Every structure is written in C-alpha cells, then in structure tokens.
Amino acid sequence: MDNWLVKIFAYTTALVFVFGTVILFCALVSLPFWLMWNWLIPSIFGLPEITWLQAFGLWTFLVLIRSSKIDYKSLVSKKETGSSEPSPFGDNTWNQWVEQVRKKYQA
C-alpha cells in the first residue's frame, strides 16, 4: 500500500519540478524582452506597455519566425509561365508548395 503512495508522490514531485522549470525558463527569457520593450517602445513609438505574458508570446513568435527555413526570395523571384507578375509559389502548383513546406517541417 505504501508503494503506490511513494509512486504518486514521486510523479507529483516530478510534475511540479518540470512545470516549475518551464515557468522559470519562460520568466528568464521573456523578462529582458519585457523590460526593454516597456522602457523603449512606449516612449519612442507611442505603443502601449505590455505584460510579461505578452512579452513571452512575442519572444516565442520572433523565435519561430527566425527559425523558418522557407526560402521566400526564391519563391517570389521565380515567375509563373505566361504571367507578368511573379508568383509567390514560383513555378510550383499549390500542392507542390504545400509538399515542400511539409518536408521542411517534418521532425
């Protein structure tokens, strides 16, 4: 009977440790961004101050954009046959472009 109590305690402790570590990481990476935003952006651009959670969301968004591996320049520079405007998908059809994106983002 004591064995299952020990397991429950161990799993609960591990869960609290993992979530605590995640929350601490979020605080550490977004705190400088939050402080810099609230110090500079409202006075320079007149934008509102943001909360810590909004700072973490913006930081995460920026990390995701910077880690993108889609080559937008080559997609825009290729011209579709018979069209005077460059196509955002290059010479590929929509399905080929979706496949290209799917291959680049597979784990």
C-alpha positions as CSV (number, residue, x, y, z in Angstrom):
1,M,0.0,0.0,0.0
2,D,2.9,2.4,0.7
3,N,4.4,1.6,-2.7
4,W,1.6,3.4,-4.6
5,L,1.8,6.4,-2.3
6,V,5.5,6.7,-3.0
7,K,4.9,6.5,-6.7
8,I,2.2,9.1,-6.6
9,F,4.5,11.4,-4.5
10,A,7.3,10.8,-7.0
11,Y,5.2,11.6,-10.0
12,T,3.7,14.6,-8.4
13,T,7.1,15.9,-7.4
14,A,8.5,15.3,-10.9
15,L,5.5,17.1,-12.5
16,V,5.9,20.1,-10.2
17,F,9.6,20.2,-11.0
18,V,9.0,20.1,-14.7
19,F,6.3,22.8,-14.7
20,G,8.4,24.9,-12.3
21,T,11.4,24.6,-14.6
22,V,9.3,25.6,-17.7
23,I,7.8,28.6,-15.8
24,L,11.3,29.7,-14.7
25,F,12.6,29.4,-18.2
26,C,9.7,31.5,-19.6
27,A,10.4,34.1,-17.0
28,L,14.1,34.2,-17.7
29,V,13.8,34.5,-21.5
30,S,11.0,37.0,-21.5
31,L,12.0,39.2,-18.6
32,P,14.7,41.2,-20.5
33,F,12.5,41.5,-23.6
34,W,9.6,42.8,-21.4
35,L,11.8,45.3,-19.6
36,M,13.4,46.6,-22.8
37,W,10.0,46.9,-24.5
38,N,8.4,48.8,-21.7
39,W,11.5,51.0,-21.3
40,L,12.0,51.9,-25.0
41,I,9.0,51.2,-27.2
42,P,6.3,53.4,-25.5
43,S,8.5,56.5,-25.4
44,I,9.9,56.1,-28.9
45,F,6.9,54.8,-30.9
46,G,4.0,55.6,-28.6
47,L,2.9,52.0,-28.3
48,P,1.4,50.7,-25.1
49,E,3.3,48.8,-22.4
50,I,3.0,45.0,-22.5
51,T,2.6,42.4,-19.8
52,W,5.1,39.7,-19.0
53,L,2.9,37.1,-20.8
54,Q,2.6,39.2,-23.9
55,A,6.4,39.6,-23.9
56,F,6.8,35.8,-23.8
57,G,4.4,35.4,-26.6
58,L,6.2,38.0,-28.8
59,W,9.5,36.4,-27.9
60,T,8.2,33.0,-28.9
61,F,6.8,34.4,-32.2
62,L,10.1,36.0,-33.1
63,V,12.0,32.8,-32.4
64,L,9.6,30.8,-34.6
65,I,9.9,33.4,-37.5
66,R,13.7,33.5,-37.3
67,S,13.9,29.7,-37.4
68,S,11.8,29.4,-40.5
69,K,13.5,27.6,-43.3
70,I,11.3,28.6,-46.3
71,D,13.3,30.4,-49.0
72,Y,10.9,33.3,-49.7
73,K,13.2,35.1,-52.0
74,S,13.5,32.2,-54.4
75,L,9.7,31.6,-54.3
76,V,9.0,35.2,-55.2
77,S,11.8,35.7,-57.8
78,K,10.6,32.8,-60.0
79,K,7.9,33.8,-62.5
80,E,5.0,31.7,-63.4
81,T,4.9,30.8,-67.1
82,G,2.8,33.2,-69.1
83,S,2.3,35.6,-66.2
84,S,3.7,39.1,-66.0
85,E,3.7,39.2,-62.2
86,P,5.9,36.9,-60.1
87,S,4.0,34.1,-58.3
88,P,4.6,33.6,-54.6
89,F,4.8,29.9,-55.3
90,G,7.3,30.1,-58.2
91,D,6.7,27.5,-60.9
92,N,5.2,25.1,-58.4
93,T,1.5,24.5,-58.0
94,W,-0.2,24.9,-54.7
95,N,0.1,21.2,-53.9
96,Q,3.8,21.1,-54.7
97,W,4.4,24.1,-52.5
98,V,2.5,22.5,-49.6
99,E,4.6,19.4,-50.0
100,Q,7.8,21.4,-50.0
101,V,6.7,23.1,-46.7
102,R,5.6,19.7,-45.2
103,K,9.0,18.2,-46.0
104,K,10.9,21.1,-44.4
105,Y,8.9,20.9,-41.2
106,Q,8.9,17.2,-40.6
107,A,10.6,16.1,-37.4
